[in-house]
Amino acid sequence: MKYKNTNIFYTSRRTGNPVVLLHGFLESGNIWEDLLNDYSGNRQMITIDLPGHGKSGVIGKNHTMEEMEEAVHHVLQELKLEKVDFIGHSMGGYVSLAFLEKYPEMVGKIVLLNSTPAADSEERKENRERAIDLVQRNKEGFVNMAISNLLTPESHQMFQSELKAIKTEALQFPTEGITAALEGMKIRKDRISVLARFKGEKFILAGEQDPILNHNDIKTLAEKTGCKFYSFPGGHLTSMENKEEFLRIMYFIE
């Protein structure tokens, strides 16, 4: 599908109440494949490669969350869907919240997976700046480091082949797509109030040892926004590290 003269890749399978799965930074829709192969529920499952990731092209120098949610909206228009549920992993959660703010009538339920409605702290923004510089100087080094840092050392040992596959794919992403996402995440809005106002079912799923997002901070935000909170052992890839438990959540939110 074309959005702003750029290809946006998506998949749609099964029929039923639709759910959109949005991947995180340096990932693609492929991150959900293992789960979807094991999922036997009655839902239309849609995966979208966000701009600059997977098989989707680069739109500009800054992929804001608003720009990315518009790409998602175009996919849903092409599929003629009026209301969907969202499961957003990390950056995909930020995009889901931007979509919720713009099109609240189109969102039934929302699941934030290893994600947060809060904006970047000043320290985090500085880290993004350093990351942008590193990507431009040494993309391979950055990708290897960033993906390795998603998991605890214990999980890293258990999921070596999966991490290798994520790294191999991410190294194919254009440098401009990676830096555009970092720029967009750096300036994203705080959407705590957007999530708090949402009257539909809302969930936050967090890893107890997540190296990226502090578990206690996320739990506090879940309480503040009225979200159901689920805690899992492991790091920043909960759906991979706790696949069976995550599948149960997917069935539960049907």
C-alpha positions in Angstrom: 0.0 0.0 0.0 1.2 3.5 -0.8 1.3 6.3 1.8 2.9 9.6 0.7 4.4 7.8 -2.3 6.1 5.3 0.0 5.3 1.6 0.4 3.7 0.6 3.7 3.7 -3.2 4.2 1.0 -5.0 6.1 -0.5 -8.5 6.6 -4.0 -9.4 7.4 -5.2 -12.9 8.3 -8.2 -14.6 9.7 -11.6 -13.0 10.2 -13.4 -11.6 13.2 -13.0 -8.6 15.5 -9.8 -7.0 14.2 -6.7 -6.4 16.2 -3.7 -4.4 15.0 -0.3 -5.5 16.2 2.4 -2.8 16.1 6.0 -3.7 16.5 8.7 -1.8 18.4 11.9 0.1 17.3 14.3 -2.0 15.1 11.6 -4.7 14.7 9.0 -5.4 12.0 5.7 -7.3 11.8 7.8 -10.5 11.8 8.2 -10.1 15.6 4.6 -11.4 15.9 4.9 -14.4 13.5 5.7 -17.0 16.1 2.7 -15.9 18.2 0.3 -15.7 15.3 1.3 -19.2 14.2 0.2 -20.5 17.6 -2.8 -18.3 18.0 -6.1 -20.1 17.3 -8.6 -17.4 18.3 -11.3 -15.9 16.1 -9.9 -12.5 15.3 -8.7 -10.7 12.2 -5.0 -10.2 12.9 -3.3 -7.3 11.2 0.5 -6.6 11.4 1.9 -3.4 9.9 5.6 -2.5 9.3 5.9 1.0 10.6 7.8 3.5 8.3 11.5 2.8 7.9 11.1 -0.6 9.4 10.7 -4.1 7.8 9.4 -3.7 4.2 8.0 -0.2 4.6 9.8 2.8 3.2 11.2 5.9 4.7 8.8 8.9 4.7 11.1 11.7 5.9 13.9 12.7 8.3 11.6 12.6 11.3 9.0 9.8 11.7 6.9 11.5 14.4 4.3 9.3 16.2 1.6 11.3 14.4 3.2 10.6 11.0 3.3 6.9 11.8 -0.2 6.7 13.1 -1.4 8.3 9.8 0.3 5.5 7.9 -1.6 3.0 10.2 -4.8 4.9 9.5 -4.3 4.6 5.8 -3.9 0.8 6.1 -7.1 0.6 8.1 -8.9 2.7 5.5 -7.7 0.3 2.8 -9.0 -2.6 4.8 -12.3 -0.7 5.4 -12.1 -1.2 9.1 -14.0 1.2 11.4 -13.0 0.0 14.8 -10.0 -2.0 15.9 -8.1 -3.1 19.0 -4.4 -2.3 19.3 -1.5 -4.2 20.8 1.6 -2.0 20.6 5.1 -3.1 21.6 7.3 -0.3 22.9 7.4 2.2 19.9 4.3 0.5 18.6 2.6 1.5 21.8 3.5 5.2 21.3 2.0 5.0 17.8 -1.1 3.3 19.2 -1.6 6.2 21.7 -1.1 8.8 18.9 -3.8 7.0 16.9 -6.0 6.9 20.0 -5.7 10.7 20.4 -6.5 11.4 16.7 -9.2 8.7 16.2 -10.7 7.7 19.6 -13.9 6.5 17.9 -11.8 3.8 16.0 -10.2 2.2 19.1 -12.0 -0.6 21.0 -9.3 -1.8 23.4 -5.6 -0.9 23.7 -2.7 -3.0 25.1 0.6 -1.3 25.8 3.3 -4.0 25.8 6.7 -2.9 27.3 5.6 0.7 26.5 4.6 3.9 28.3 2.2 6.8 27.8 4.9 9.2 29.2 7.1 11.3 27.0 10.9 10.9 27.0 12.7 12.4 30.0 15.5 14.9 29.3 18.1 12.1 30.0 16.3 9.8 27.6 16.3 12.6 24.9 20.0 13.0 25.3 20.4 9.2 24.9 18.4 9.4 21.7 20.7 12.1 20.4 23.7 9.9 21.1 22.0 7.0 19.5 21.4 9.0 16.3 25.0 9.9 16.2 26.1 6.3 16.7 23.7 5.0 14.0 25.2 7.4 11.5 28.8 6.4 12.4 28.3 2.7 13.0 24.9 1.2 12.3 25.9 -2.4 12.8 27.5 -1.6 16.2 24.4 0.3 17.3 21.9 -2.4 16.1 23.8 -5.2 17.9 24.1 -3.2 21.1 20.5 -1.9 21.1 18.9 -5.3 20.5 21.2 -7.1 23.0 20.1 -4.5 25.6 16.4 -5.5 25.3 16.8 -8.6 27.5 18.3 -9.6 30.8 21.5 -11.8 30.6 19.4 -14.9 31.4 16.9 -14.3 28.7 19.7 -13.4 26.3 21.1 -16.9 26.7 17.7 -18.5 26.1 16.7 -16.5 23.0 20.0 -16.2 21.1 18.6 -17.4 17.8 15.6 -15.1 18.0 17.8 -12.1 18.8 20.1 -13.0 15.9 17.1 -13.0 13.6 15.9 -9.6 14.8 19.5 -8.2 14.4 19.9 -9.6 11.0 16.6 -8.0 9.8 17.3 -4.7 11.5 20.6 -4.4 9.8 18.7 -4.3 6.5 16.7 -1.2 7.6 17.9 2.0 6.0 20.0 4.2 8.3 17.5 7.1 7.6 14.6 5.0 8.8 16.4 4.2 12.1 17.3 7.8 12.8 13.9 9.1 11.7 12.3 6.8 14.4 14.7 8.0 17.0 13.9 11.6 16.2 10.2 10.9 16.4 10.4 9.1 19.7 12.6 11.8 21.1 10.0 14.5 20.6 6.8 12.5 21.2 4.1 14.0 23.3 3.1 12.9 26.8 -0.1 11.0 26.4 -0.9 10.0 30.0 -4.1 12.1 29.9 -5.1 10.6 26.5 -4.9 7.1 28.0 -6.6 8.1 31.3 -9.5 9.6 29.4 -10.0 6.5 27.2 -13.1 4.7 28.3 -12.5 1.4 26.6 -10.6 -1.6 28.1 -6.9 -0.7 28.5 -4.0 -2.8 29.6 -0.3 -2.3 30.3 2.0 -5.3 30.3 5.5 -4.9 31.8 8.7 -7.0 32.2 9.9 -7.1 35.8 13.5 -6.7 34.7 12.9 -4.5 31.7 16.2 -2.7 31.1 14.5 0.0 29.0 11.4 0.9 31.2 11.4 0.9 34.9 8.9 -1.6 36.1 7.7 0.4 39.2 7.3 3.5 37.1 5.2 1.7 34.6 3.0 0.1 37.3 2.4 3.6 38.8 1.4 4.9 35.3 -1.0 2.0 34.9 -2.7 2.9 38.2 -2.7 6.6 37.3 -4.4 5.9 33.9 -6.8 3.2 35.1 -5.2 0.4 33.1 -5.2 -3.2 34.0 -1.6 -4.1 34.8 0.1 -7.4 34.2 3.7 -8.1 35.2 5.9 -10.8 33.7 9.4 -12.1 34.4 12.0 -10.9 32.0 13.0 -7.9 30.0 11.7 -5.8 27.1 10.4 -8.5 24.8 7.6 -9.9 27.0 5.6 -11.5 24.1 8.7 -13.6 23.2 10.0 -14.3 26.7 6.6 -15.3 28.0 4.8 -16.5 24.9 2.3 -18.8 26.5 1.2 -16.3 29.1 1.0 -13.6 26.4 -1.2 -15.8 24.3 -3.5 -16.2 27.2 -3.8 -12.4 27.5 -4.6 -12.3 23.7 -7.4 -14.8 24.2 -8.6 -12.9 27.3 -9.0 -9.6 25.5 -11.2 -11.2 22.8 
